Amino acid sequence: MSADIGVYWPGCTSEEEYGHYGFDNDTTSWANWIVEAVSTESVRSAVIELGCEALLSHTTEGVSDADVEWTTPDALVAAARRMAAFIANKDPRTRAILAAYRKGVIGEDPPDVEIDRDLRDVMLLGKYAKEHGARTMTISVKW
């Protein structure tokens, strides 16, 4: 099942939500990872322990703005950069994160390469939102 990844902030238009750069390849791996990360306590805890909880911020169809755990563009970029560094350094605390990511990978590269690519795309989403004046934001996932 494929997914669309967007960037969402209060008041954004649908053109802004999907007019971003990044995620030119496949979005399904990241969408699958978000589902695993928020629903699997060991993954969620590892993300939080590493100080990367902004990566858990997301919304999907049917979720009201009041129920979103918002982040800021700067926090999202910093969390993605931080997580990429932990993975590149093979920090053992990333094992659960990579195992969860591996479940949804459909690319041909190893999971650590794939997630690094997606984390760079997440950084682009944060940059895009900031350039458009967003003070708070989240990643939208549409199935």
C-alpha distance (Angstrom), angle and dihedral (degrees) to the residues before:
residue distance angle dihedral
M1 . . .
S2 3.78 . .
A3 3.75 126.1 .
D4 3.78 136.3 -159.4
I5 3.78 118.6 -133.2
G6 3.77 118.2 -152.9
V7 3.74 138.3 165.2
Y8 3.78 116.8 -118.0
W9 3.77 135.0 -169.8
P10 3.79 131.5 163.0
G11 3.78 108.9 -75.0
C12 3.81 97.6 12.2
T13 3.77 118.8 141.2
S14 3.80 124.1 -125.7
E15 3.81 87.5 -109.5
E16 3.80 89.3 56.7
E17 3.81 92.6 43.8
Y18 3.80 92.3 57.7
G19 3.82 101.6 21.5
H20 3.80 93.1 84.6
Y21 3.74 130.3 114.6
G22 3.77 122.6 -118.3
F23 3.80 131.9 58.7
D24 3.80 90.9 68.0
N25 3.79 91.3 148.4
D26 3.79 115.9 46.0
T27 3.78 127.7 -25.9
T28 3.79 98.7 -173.3
S29 3.81 95.9 84.4
W30 3.81 92.3 56.1
A31 3.82 92.4 43.6
N32 3.81 90.7 51.0
W33 3.80 90.1 47.8
I34 3.81 92.6 53.4
V35 3.81 90.1 53.2
E36 3.82 90.6 50.2
A37 3.80 93.7 43.2
V38 3.78 96.2 53.2
S39 3.80 95.8 39.6
T40 3.81 100.6 42.7
E41 3.79 112.9 70.7
S42 3.81 95.6 -154.1
V43 3.81 91.4 54.3
R44 3.80 94.6 42.7
S45 3.81 90.4 48.7
A46 3.81 92.4 48.8
V47 3.81 91.7 51.4
I48 3.81 90.7 49.7
E49 3.82 93.5 44.3
L50 3.81 89.1 55.2
G51 3.80 90.8 52.1
C52 3.80 92.5 -114.2
E53 3.80 100.0 116.5
A54 3.82 91.5 129.4
L55 3.83 85.5 75.8
L56 3.81 88.6 67.2
S57 3.81 93.0 61.2
H58 3.79 110.2 111.1
T59 3.77 145.7 134.0
T60 3.77 135.4 -158.9
E61 3.78 138.1 -175.1
G62 3.77 112.5 -52.3
V63 3.82 96.5 21.4
S64 3.80 112.7 120.5
D65 3.78 119.7 -135.0
A66 3.81 88.6 -115.4
D67 3.81 90.0 63.2
V68 3.82 97.0 50.6
E69 3.81 120.0 104.9
W70 3.80 94.6 -135.9
T71 3.76 125.6 -154.1
T72 3.78 134.0 -176.2
P73 3.79 126.2 -107.4
D74 3.81 90.8 -114.8
A75 3.81 92.7 49.1
L76 3.81 91.6 49.8
V77 3.81 92.6 50.1
A78 3.81 91.8 46.6
A79 3.82 92.3 48.4
A80 3.80 92.5 49.7
R81 3.81 91.8 47.4
R82 3.79 90.5 47.5
M83 3.81 94.0 48.6
A84 3.80 91.0 48.0
A85 3.81 89.4 54.3
F86 3.81 92.8 49.1
I87 3.81 90.5 50.6
A88 3.82 93.7 45.3
N89 3.81 89.0 51.4
K90 3.83 90.2 49.0
D91 3.79 91.8 -124.0
P92 3.83 106.3 -170.5
R93 3.82 90.0 -134.7
T94 3.81 88.0 71.7
R95 3.82 94.3 63.9
A96 3.81 95.2 96.1
I97 3.80 90.4 43.4
L98 3.81 92.5 52.6
A99 3.81 92.3 43.3
A100 3.81 89.6 54.5
Y101 3.79 91.1 46.6
R102 3.82 91.6 48.4
K103 3.83 89.9 60.5
G104 3.79 92.3 65.2
V105 3.81 101.8 34.1
I106 3.76 114.0 122.9
G107 3.79 97.5 166.7
E108 3.76 127.4 99.5
D109 3.80 96.6 -120.2
P110 3.82 124.5 87.3
P111 3.83 114.5 -88.0
D112 3.81 94.1 -106.9
V113 3.81 90.1 56.1
E114 3.80 92.7 45.0
I115 3.80 94.6 48.5
D116 3.81 90.8 47.0
R117 3.81 88.8 55.2
D118 3.80 90.7 49.1
L119 3.80 92.4 47.1
R120 3.81 88.8 54.7
D121 3.80 88.2 51.6
V122 3.81 89.7 50.4
M123 3.81 87.7 54.2
L124 3.80 88.1 54.3
L125 3.82 90.3 52.1
G126 3.80 90.5 54.6
K127 3.80 91.5 47.4
Y128 3.81 91.0 48.4
A129 3.81 92.6 50.2
K130 3.80 91.7 48.9
E131 3.81 91.6 48.9
H132 3.80 87.8 54.5
G133 3.80 92.9 52.5
A134 3.81 99.0 -103.4
R135 3.79 113.1 159.3
T136 3.78 93.9 -178.5
M137 3.77 125.9 23.8
T138 3.75 147.0 159.8
I139 3.79 138.8 -165.9
S140 3.78 115.1 -98.9
V141 3.78 120.3 -145.8
K142 3.78 119.3 -165.7
W143 3.82 120.3 -175.2
